[in-house]
Amino acid sequence: MWTPEDMARDQVRRQAAGRTTHQVQQAVDTAVVRVRETREELRSPAPRGEFAPDPQELADRWAALLTEWQRVAAHLIASGAGLYDGNQDETGSAWAREREKRRATALRNHAAWTEQQRQARDELHAEFWLSAPAGRRIRAAAARAGMSPNEILARLAERVTVDDDGAVSVAPFTPGRTPMASEER
């Protein structure tokens, strides 16, 4: 969901808070070294362990971190500020707002998906065989109501009641396409 650039912007914004221009430049220098090292590792034919991080991801991450540290350093120089303040960084603040908006959207989408999954667990999908006479009655009722046999069976199931003695019954009703068109007798 998050690109290396997104992660770098977020990480650098947090780490740069309150740092001086000199400290930010040190972070730039460190990132330059890490970018060089990760690129060398990419070219290296040395075998990697099963649990070693993906060298391409690492190289991309350090390249993004370098770019963001350089941007923060340029911001400090251009603004003349002695310390980095994320609230004064318009570009960084805009990216942070965009990231937060995407995060909120992702959380809403996940919550909706979770609710759909919960509802799907509550649903019952059944396939069963009816005797010929029962099947004909269901098909005839469905045809008269302009519905499919599955819809008629679903409407019947929605109206099933079980009394204290365990007797199952369905109150008479007129099937219709919508609940309003369906009237209980």
Helices and strands as residue ranges (DSSP letters): H 4-16, H 21-43, H 55-79, G 86-88, H 90-122, H 132-145, H 149-158, E 160-162, E 168-170, E 173-174, E 183-184
